[in-house]
Amino acid sequence: MLDVKFDQRVSLITLAVGDLERAAAFYEAMGWRRVPSPDGVIAFDLIGQTLGLYDRAALAEDLGLPATGIGGFSGVTLSHNVRNEEDVAPLMARAEAAGGRILRPAGEVFWGGFIGYFADLDGHVWEIAHNPFSTLGPNGEFRWEGY
Amino acid sequence: MLDVKFDQRVSLITLAVGDLERAAAFYEAMGWRRVPSPDGVIAFDLIGQTLGLYDRAALAEDLGLPATGIGGFSGVTLSHNVRNEEDVAPLMARAEAAGGRILRPAGEVFWGGFIGYFADLDGHVWEIAHNPFSTLGPNGEFRWEGY
Protein backbone atom coordinates (compact mmCIF):
# COMPACT_ATOMS: atom_id res chain seq x y z
CA MET A 1 0.00 0.00 0.00
CA LEU A 2 2.93 2.34 0.59
CA ASP A 3 4.48 2.04 -2.85
CA VAL A 4 2.57 4.87 -4.55
CA LYS A 5 5.09 7.51 -5.50
CA PHE A 6 4.92 11.01 -4.03
CA ASP A 7 6.39 12.88 -6.97
CA GLN A 8 8.28 16.10 -6.31
CA ARG A 9 5.63 18.55 -7.37
CA VAL A 10 2.97 20.90 -6.06
CA SER A 11 -0.11 20.87 -8.27
CA LEU A 12 -2.02 23.65 -6.62
CA ILE A 13 -1.12 26.44 -4.21
CA THR A 14 -4.26 27.62 -2.46
CA LEU A 15 -4.40 30.98 -0.72
CA ALA A 16 -7.30 31.54 1.65
CA VAL A 17 -8.80 34.99 1.27
CA GLY A 18 -11.44 37.12 2.91
CA ASP A 19 -13.00 38.37 -0.32
CA LEU A 20 -12.46 36.42 -3.52
CA GLU A 21 -13.01 39.19 -6.05
CA ARG A 22 -10.98 41.70 -4.05
CA ALA A 23 -8.12 39.22 -3.78
CA ALA A 24 -8.32 38.35 -7.47
CA ALA A 25 -8.25 42.03 -8.39
CA PHE A 26 -4.89 42.34 -6.63
CA TYR A 27 -3.35 39.57 -8.76
CA GLU A 28 -4.97 40.96 -11.87
CA ALA A 29 -3.48 44.36 -11.05
CA MET A 30 -0.13 42.56 -10.89
CA GLY A 31 -0.79 41.45 -14.45
CA TRP A 32 -2.08 37.91 -14.01
CA ARG A 33 -4.97 36.48 -15.98
CA ARG A 34 -7.38 34.02 -14.45
CA VAL A 35 -8.75 30.93 -16.14
CA PRO A 36 -12.48 30.14 -16.12
CA SER A 37 -13.52 28.47 -12.86
CA PRO A 38 -16.69 27.70 -10.94
CA ASP A 39 -18.11 30.13 -8.38
CA GLY A 40 -16.22 30.02 -5.10
CA VAL A 41 -12.75 29.56 -6.49
CA ILE A 42 -10.49 31.70 -8.66
CA ALA A 43 -7.63 30.10 -10.54
CA PHE A 44 -4.42 31.35 -12.15
CA ASP A 45 -2.40 28.83 -14.15
CA LEU A 46 1.34 29.00 -13.46
CA ILE A 47 4.14 26.74 -14.76
CA GLY A 48 2.81 23.18 -14.43
CA GLN A 49 0.82 24.37 -11.44
CA THR A 50 -2.19 26.47 -10.53
CA LEU A 51 -2.58 29.14 -7.87
CA GLY A 52 -6.07 29.20 -6.45
CA LEU A 53 -7.91 31.70 -4.28
CA TYR A 54 -10.51 30.26 -1.95
CA ASP A 55 -12.74 31.58 0.80
CA ARG A 56 -11.04 31.59 4.19
CA ALA A 57 -13.99 30.28 6.21
CA ALA A 58 -14.78 27.61 3.63
CA LEU A 59 -11.19 26.38 3.67
CA ALA A 60 -11.08 26.25 7.45
CA GLU A 61 -14.28 24.25 7.44
CA ASP A 62 -12.95 21.88 4.78
CA LEU A 63 -9.86 21.30 6.90
CA GLY A 64 -11.57 21.14 10.26
CA LEU A 65 -9.25 23.85 11.52
CA PRO A 66 -10.20 27.06 13.32
CA ALA A 67 -10.35 30.07 11.01
CA THR A 68 -8.97 32.31 13.74
CA GLY A 69 -5.28 32.01 12.83
CA ILE A 70 -5.93 32.56 9.15
CA GLY A 71 -4.68 35.85 7.83
CA GLY A 72 -1.59 35.84 9.99
CA PHE A 73 1.78 34.61 8.88
CA SER A 74 2.29 30.92 9.46
CA GLY A 75 5.62 30.60 7.74
CA VAL A 76 4.93 30.10 4.06
CA THR A 77 6.42 32.45 1.50
CA LEU A 78 6.14 32.41 -2.27
CA SER A 79 9.08 33.72 -4.26
CA HIS A 80 8.88 35.16 -7.71
CA ASN A 81 12.37 35.28 -9.18
CA VAL A 82 13.34 37.70 -11.90
CA ARG A 83 16.19 37.72 -14.39
CA ASN A 84 17.61 41.12 -13.50
CA GLU A 85 18.32 42.93 -10.27
CA GLU A 86 16.68 46.02 -11.77
CA ASP A 87 13.38 44.16 -12.09
CA VAL A 88 12.86 43.80 -8.33
CA ALA A 89 11.99 47.38 -7.41
CA PRO A 90 9.41 47.92 -10.19
CA LEU A 91 7.53 44.77 -9.17
CA MET A 92 7.59 45.83 -5.53
CA ALA A 93 6.21 49.21 -6.60
CA ARG A 94 3.53 47.49 -8.61
CA ALA A 95 2.52 45.37 -5.61
CA GLU A 96 2.31 48.47 -3.44
CA ALA A 97 0.26 50.28 -6.08
CA ALA A 98 -2.13 47.32 -6.14
CA GLY A 99 -2.68 47.60 -2.39
CA GLY A 100 0.00 45.23 -1.11
CA ARG A 101 2.02 46.01 2.00
CA ILE A 102 5.79 46.34 1.70
CA LEU A 103 7.46 44.25 4.40
CA ARG A 104 11.02 44.75 3.24
CA PRO A 105 11.93 47.16 0.46
CA ALA A 106 14.08 45.98 -2.43
CA GLY A 107 17.71 45.68 -1.44
CA GLU A 108 20.74 43.45 -1.17
CA VAL A 109 20.58 40.39 1.03
CA PHE A 110 23.37 38.51 2.84
CA TRP A 111 23.49 35.56 0.43
CA GLY A 112 24.29 37.78 -2.51
CA GLY A 113 20.86 38.31 -3.98
CA PHE A 114 18.65 41.36 -4.34
CA ILE A 115 15.16 40.97 -2.91
CA GLY A 116 12.04 42.56 -1.51
CA TYR A 117 9.10 41.19 0.48
CA PHE A 118 5.49 42.24 0.31
CA ALA A 119 2.22 40.93 1.71
CA ASP A 120 -0.87 40.65 -0.45
CA LEU A 121 -4.28 41.91 0.70
CA ASP A 122 -4.78 38.85 2.90
CA GLY A 123 -1.31 38.83 4.42
CA HIS A 124 0.21 36.16 2.16
CA VAL A 125 3.90 36.87 1.84
CA TRP A 126 5.68 37.15 -1.49
CA GLU A 127 9.34 37.65 -2.19
CA ILE A 128 10.51 39.29 -5.40
CA ALA A 129 14.03 38.04 -5.88
CA HIS A 130 17.00 38.22 -8.14
CA ASN A 131 19.32 35.33 -7.40
CA PRO A 132 22.51 35.59 -9.46
CA PHE A 133 23.40 31.96 -8.62
CA SER A 134 20.16 30.42 -9.90
CA THR A 135 19.53 31.66 -13.39
CA LEU A 136 16.03 31.01 -14.73
CA GLY A 137 15.13 28.58 -17.50
CA PRO A 138 13.83 29.63 -20.92
CA ASN A 139 10.23 29.86 -19.68
CA GLY A 140 11.09 31.24 -16.28
CA GLU A 141 11.49 27.85 -14.63
CA PHE A 142 13.47 27.78 -11.40
CA ARG A 143 15.68 25.11 -9.96
CA TRP A 144 18.15 25.36 -7.14
CA GLU A 145 21.30 24.94 -9.23
CA GLY A 146 20.04 27.24 -11.96
CA TYR A 147 19.79 26.74 -15.71
CA MET B 1 9.02 51.81 -13.99
CA LEU B 2 5.85 49.72 -13.77
CA ASP B 3 6.29 47.85 -17.03
CA VAL B 4 8.31 44.90 -15.74
CA LYS B 5 6.21 41.81 -16.22
CA PHE B 6 5.09 39.74 -13.25
CA ASP B 7 4.99 36.37 -14.96
CA GLN B 8 2.54 33.75 -13.70
CA ARG B 9 4.94 31.57 -11.78
CA VAL B 10 6.17 30.78 -8.30
CA SER B 11 9.91 30.10 -8.28
CA LEU B 12 10.27 28.99 -4.71
CA ILE B 13 7.86 27.86 -2.01
CA THR B 14 9.49 28.33 1.38
CA LEU B 15 8.19 26.53 4.44
CA ALA B 16 9.41 27.81 7.81
CA VAL B 17 10.32 24.97 10.15
CA GLY B 18 11.43 24.53 13.73
CA ASP B 19 14.17 22.01 13.00
CA LEU B 20 15.60 21.81 9.50
CA GLU B 21 16.88 18.24 9.55
CA ARG B 22 13.77 16.91 11.25
CA ALA B 23 11.59 18.65 8.68
CA ALA B 24 13.73 17.40 5.80
CA ALA B 25 13.52 13.85 7.15
CA PHE B 26 9.75 14.02 6.83
CA TYR B 27 9.92 14.92 3.13
CA GLU B 28 12.62 12.33 2.56
CA ALA B 29 10.40 9.73 4.23
CA MET B 30 7.75 10.78 1.70
CA GLY B 31 10.24 9.87 -1.00
CA TRP B 32 11.69 13.23 -1.97
CA ARG B 33 15.38 13.81 -2.63
CA ARG B 34 17.06 17.06 -1.74
CA VAL B 35 19.56 18.90 -3.89
CA PRO B 36 22.87 20.17 -2.45
CA SER B 37 22.41 23.47 -0.62
CA PRO B 38 24.29 25.66 1.86
CA ASP B 39 23.82 25.26 5.60
CA GLY B 40 20.61 26.82 6.83
CA VAL B 41 18.42 25.90 3.91
CA ILE B 42 17.22 22.59 2.47
CA ALA B 43 15.97 22.43 -1.09
CA PHE B 44 13.84 20.02 -3.10
CA ASP B 45 13.50 20.71 -6.82
CA LEU B 46 9.95 20.34 -8.14
CA ILE B 47 8.56 21.05 -11.63
CA GLY B 48 10.09 24.38 -12.66
CA GLN B 49 10.12 25.34 -9.00
CA THR B 50 11.92 24.57 -5.75
CA LEU B 51 10.49 23.88 -2.31
CA GLY B 52 12.78 25.16 0.43
CA LEU B 53 12.85 24.56 4.17
CA TYR B 54 14.14 27.43 6.26
CA ASP B 55 14.45 28.18 9.94
CA ARG B 56 11.32 29.74 11.40
CA ALA B 57 13.05 32.37 13.54
CA ALA B 58 15.42 33.31 10.73
CA LEU B 59 12.55 33.77 8.30
CA ALA B 60 10.59 35.90 10.75
CA GLU B 61 13.66 38.06 11.25
CA ASP B 62 14.22 38.37 7.50
CA LEU B 63 10.63 39.49 7.09
CA GLY B 64 10.45 41.72 10.13
CA LEU B 65 7.39 39.79 11.29
CA PRO B 66 6.80 38.28 14.74
CA ALA B 67 7.59 34.56 14.87
CA THR B 68 4.68 33.96 17.22
CA GLY B 69 2.05 33.13 14.62
CA ILE B 70 4.34 30.78 12.76
CA GLY B 71 3.43 27.13 13.02
CA GLY B 72 -0.27 27.85 12.96
CA PHE B 73 -2.41 27.73 9.86
CA SER B 74 -2.55 31.01 7.99
CA GLY B 75 -4.50 29.81 5.00
CA VAL B 76 -1.99 28.34 2.57
CA THR B 77 -2.36 24.78 1.38
CA LEU B 78 -0.26 22.82 -1.08
CA SER B 79 -1.99 20.19 -3.16
CA HIS B 80 -0.33 17.16 -4.64
CA ASN B 81 -2.59 15.71 -7.29
CA VAL B 82 -2.46 12.08 -8.31
CA ARG B 83 -3.66 10.27 -11.41
CA ASN B 84 -5.86 7.71 -9.67
CA GLU B 85 -8.35 7.85 -6.84
CA GLU B 86 -6.70 4.77 -5.38
CA ASP B 87 -3.43 6.66 -4.95
CA VAL B 88 -4.80 9.06 -2.35
CA ALA B 89 -5.09 6.73 0.67
CA PRO B 90 -1.59 5.21 0.35
CA LEU B 91 0.01 8.65 0.25
CA MET B 92 -2.01 9.74 3.29
CA ALA B 93 -0.84 6.58 5.07
CA ARG B 94 2.70 7.36 4.09
CA ALA B 95 2.42 10.89 5.47
CA GLU B 96 1.03 9.54 8.74
CA ALA B 97 3.79 6.94 8.96
CA ALA B 98 6.34 9.74 8.48
CA GLY B 99 4.90 11.62 11.47
CA GLY B 100 2.38 13.82 9.71
CA ARG B 101 -1.02 14.55 11.23
CA ILE B 102 -4.15 13.52 9.36
CA LEU B 103 -6.58 16.44 9.23
CA ARG B 104 -9.12 14.83 6.94
CA PRO B 105 -8.91 11.19 5.90
CA ALA B 106 -9.11 10.25 2.24
CA GLY B 107 -12.65 10.44 0.95
CA GLU B 108 -15.02 11.94 -1.56
CA VAL B 109 -15.49 15.69 -1.65
CA PHE B 110 -18.47 17.75 -2.82
CA TRP B 111 -16.91 18.88 -6.12
CA GLY B 112 -16.49 15.32 -7.31
CA GLY B 113 -12.91 14.64 -6.33
CA PHE B 114 -11.34 12.29 -3.82
CA ILE B 115 -9.00 13.95 -1.33
CA GLY B 116 -7.29 13.91 2.02
CA TYR B 117 -5.54 16.59 4.07
CA PHE B 118 -2.55 16.20 6.35
CA ALA B 119 -0.24 18.57 8.20
CA ASP B 120 3.51 18.10 8.12
CA LEU B 121 5.65 18.25 11.27
CA ASP B 122 5.48 22.04 11.36
CA GLY B 123 1.77 22.33 10.66
CA HIS B 124 2.01 23.08 6.93
CA VAL B 125 -1.09 21.72 5.26
CA TRP B 126 -1.00 19.39 2.26
CA GLU B 127 -3.86 18.03 0.24
CA ILE B 128 -3.52 14.74 -1.63
CA ALA B 129 -6.09 14.94 -4.37
CA HIS B 130 -7.54 13.10 -7.29
CA ASN B 131 -9.43 15.52 -9.50
CA PRO B 132 -11.18 13.67 -12.33
CA PHE B 133 -11.78 16.97 -14.17
CA SER B 134 -8.14 18.08 -14.26
CA THR B 135 -6.05 15.26 -15.65
CA LEU B 136 -2.31 15.65 -15.18
CA GLY B 137 0.22 16.29 -17.93
CA PRO B 138 2.86 13.80 -19.07
CA ASN B 139 5.29 14.84 -16.31
CA GLY B 140 2.65 15.40 -13.67
CA GLU B 141 2.04 19.02 -14.58
CA PHE B 142 -1.23 20.51 -13.41
CA ARG B 143 -3.41 23.15 -14.97
CA TRP B 144 -6.95 24.07 -14.13
CA GLU B 145 -8.55 22.80 -17.34
CA GLY B 146 -6.50 19.61 -17.34
CA TYR B 147 -4.35 18.03 -20.04
Chai-1 contact restraints between the chains, C-beta under 6 A:
chainA,res_idxA,chainB,res_idxB,connection_type,confidence,min_distance_angstrom,max_distance_angstrom,comment,restraint_id
A,M1,B,P90,contact,1.0,0.0,6.0,A-B,restraint_1
A,L2,B,P90,contact,1.0,0.0,6.0,A-B,restraint_2
A,L2,B,R94,contact,1.0,0.0,6.0,A-B,restraint_3
A,V4,B,D87,contact,1.0,0.0,6.0,A-B,restraint_4
A,V4,B,P90,contact,1.0,0.0,6.0,A-B,restraint_5
A,V4,B,L91,contact,1.0,0.0,6.0,A-B,restraint_6
A,F6,B,M30,contact,1.0,0.0,6.0,A-B,restraint_7
A,F6,B,G31,contact,1.0,0.0,6.0,A-B,restraint_8
A,F6,B,L91,contact,1.0,0.0,6.0,A-B,restraint_9
A,D7,B,G140,contact,1.0,0.0,6.0,A-B,restraint_10
A,Q8,B,W32,contact,1.0,0.0,6.0,A-B,restraint_11
A,Q8,B,F44,contact,1.0,0.0,6.0,A-B,restraint_12
A,Q8,B,L46,contact,1.0,0.0,6.0,A-B,restraint_13
A,R9,B,L46,contact,1.0,0.0,6.0,A-B,restraint_14
A,R9,B,I47,contact,1.0,0.0,6.0,A-B,restraint_15
A,R9,B,G140,contact,1.0,0.0,6.0,A-B,restraint_16
A,V10,B,L46,contact,1.0,0.0,6.0,A-B,restraint_17
A,V10,B,L78,contact,1.0,0.0,6.0,A-B,restraint_18
A,S11,B,S79,contact,1.0,0.0,6.0,A-B,restraint_19
A,S11,B,H80,contact,1.0,0.0,6.0,A-B,restraint_20
A,S11,B,N81,contact,1.0,0.0,6.0,A-B,restraint_21
A,S11,B,F142,contact,1.0,0.0,6.0,A-B,restraint_22
A,L12,B,S79,contact,1.0,0.0,6.0,A-B,restraint_23
A,T14,B,T77,contact,1.0,0.0,6.0,A-B,restraint_24
A,A16,B,G75,contact,1.0,0.0,6.0,A-B,restraint_25
A,M30,B,F6,contact,1.0,0.0,6.0,A-B,restraint_26
A,G31,B,F6,contact,1.0,0.0,6.0,A-B,restraint_27
A,W32,B,Q8,contact,1.0,0.0,6.0,A-B,restraint_28
A,V35,B,W144,contact,1.0,0.0,6.0,A-B,restraint_29
A,A43,B,W144,contact,1.0,0.0,6.0,A-B,restraint_30
A,F44,B,Q8,contact,1.0,0.0,6.0,A-B,restraint_31
A,D45,B,R143,contact,1.0,0.0,6.0,A-B,restraint_32
A,D45,B,W144,contact,1.0,0.0,6.0,A-B,restraint_33
A,L46,B,Q8,contact,1.0,0.0,6.0,A-B,restraint_34
A,L46,B,R9,contact,1.0,0.0,6.0,A-B,restraint_35
A,L46,B,V10,contact,1.0,0.0,6.0,A-B,restraint_36
A,I47,B,R9,contact,1.0,0.0,6.0,A-B,restraint_37
A,I47,B,G48,contact,1.0,0.0,6.0,A-B,restraint_38
A,G48,B,I47,contact,1.0,0.0,6.0,A-B,restraint_39
A,G48,B,G48,contact,1.0,0.0,6.0,A-B,restraint_40
A,G48,B,E141,contact,1.0,0.0,6.0,A-B,restraint_41
A,Q49,B,F142,contact,1.0,0.0,6.0,A-B,restraint_42
A,T50,B,F142,contact,1.0,0.0,6.0,A-B,restraint_43
A,T50,B,W144,contact,1.0,0.0,6.0,A-B,restraint_44
A,R56,B,G75,contact,1.0,0.0,6.0,A-B,restraint_45
A,L63,B,L103,contact,1.0,0.0,6.0,A-B,restraint_46
A,L63,B,Y117,contact,1.0,0.0,6.0,A-B,restraint_47
A,G64,B,L103,contact,1.0,0.0,6.0,A-B,restraint_48
A,L65,B,F73,contact,1.0,0.0,6.0,A-B,restraint_49
A,G69,B,G72,contact,1.0,0.0,6.0,A-B,restraint_50
A,G69,B,F73,contact,1.0,0.0,6.0,A-B,restraint_51
A,I70,B,S74,contact,1.0,0.0,6.0,A-B,restraint_52
A,I70,B,G75,contact,1.0,0.0,6.0,A-B,restraint_53
A,G72,B,G69,contact,1.0,0.0,6.0,A-B,restraint_54
A,G72,B,S74,contact,1.0,0.0,6.0,A-B,restraint_55
A,F73,B,L65,contact,1.0,0.0,6.0,A-B,restraint_56
A,F73,B,G69,contact,1.0,0.0,6.0,A-B,restraint_57
A,F73,B,S74,contact,1.0,0.0,6.0,A-B,restraint_58
A,S74,B,I70,contact,1.0,0.0,6.0,A-B,restraint_59
A,S74,B,G72,contact,1.0,0.0,6.0,A-B,restraint_60
A,S74,B,F73,contact,1.0,0.0,6.0,A-B,restraint_61
A,S74,B,S74,contact,1.0,0.0,6.0,A-B,restraint_62
A,G75,B,A16,contact,1.0,0.0,6.0,A-B,restraint_63
A,G75,B,R56,contact,1.0,0.0,6.0,A-B,restraint_64
A,G75,B,I70,contact,1.0,0.0,6.0,A-B,restraint_65
A,V76,B,V76,contact,1.0,0.0,6.0,A-B,restraint_66
A,T77,B,T14,contact,1.0,0.0,6.0,A-B,restraint_67
A,L78,B,V10,contact,1.0,0.0,6.0,A-B,restraint_68
A,S79,B,S11,contact,1.0,0.0,6.0,A-B,restraint_69
A,S79,B,L12,contact,1.0,0.0,6.0,A-B,restraint_70
A,H80,B,S11,contact,1.0,0.0,6.0,A-B,restraint_71
A,N81,B,S11,contact,1.0,0.0,6.0,A-B,restraint_72
A,D87,B,V4,contact,1.0,0.0,6.0,A-B,restraint_73
A,P90,B,M1,contact,1.0,0.0,6.0,A-B,restraint_74
A,P90,B,L2,contact,1.0,0.0,6.0,A-B,restraint_75
A,P90,B,V4,contact,1.0,0.0,6.0,A-B,restraint_76
A,L91,B,V4,contact,1.0,0.0,6.0,A-B,restraint_77
A,L91,B,F6,contact,1.0,0.0,6.0,A-B,restraint_78
A,R94,B,L2,contact,1.0,0.0,6.0,A-B,restraint_79
A,L103,B,L63,contact,1.0,0.0,6.0,A-B,restraint_80
A,L103,B,G64,contact,1.0,0.0,6.0,A-B,restraint_81
A,Y117,B,L63,contact,1.0,0.0,6.0,A-B,restraint_82
A,G140,B,D7,contact,1.0,0.0,6.0,A-B,restraint_83
A,G140,B,R9,contact,1.0,0.0,6.0,A-B,restraint_84
A,E141,B,G48,contact,1.0,0.0,6.0,A-B,restraint_85
A,F142,B,S11,contact,1.0,0.0,6.0,A-B,restraint_86
A,F142,B,Q49,contact,1.0,0.0,6.0,A-B,restraint_87
A,F142,B,T50,contact,1.0,0.0,6.0,A-B,restraint_88
A,R143,B,D45,contact,1.0,0.0,6.0,A-B,restraint_89
A,W144,B,V35,contact,1.0,0.0,6.0,A-B,restraint_90
A,W144,B,A43,contact,1.0,0.0,6.0,A-B,restraint_91
A,W144,B,D45,contact,1.0,0.0,6.0,A-B,restraint_92
A,W144,B,T50,contact,1.0,0.0,6.0,A-B,restraint_93
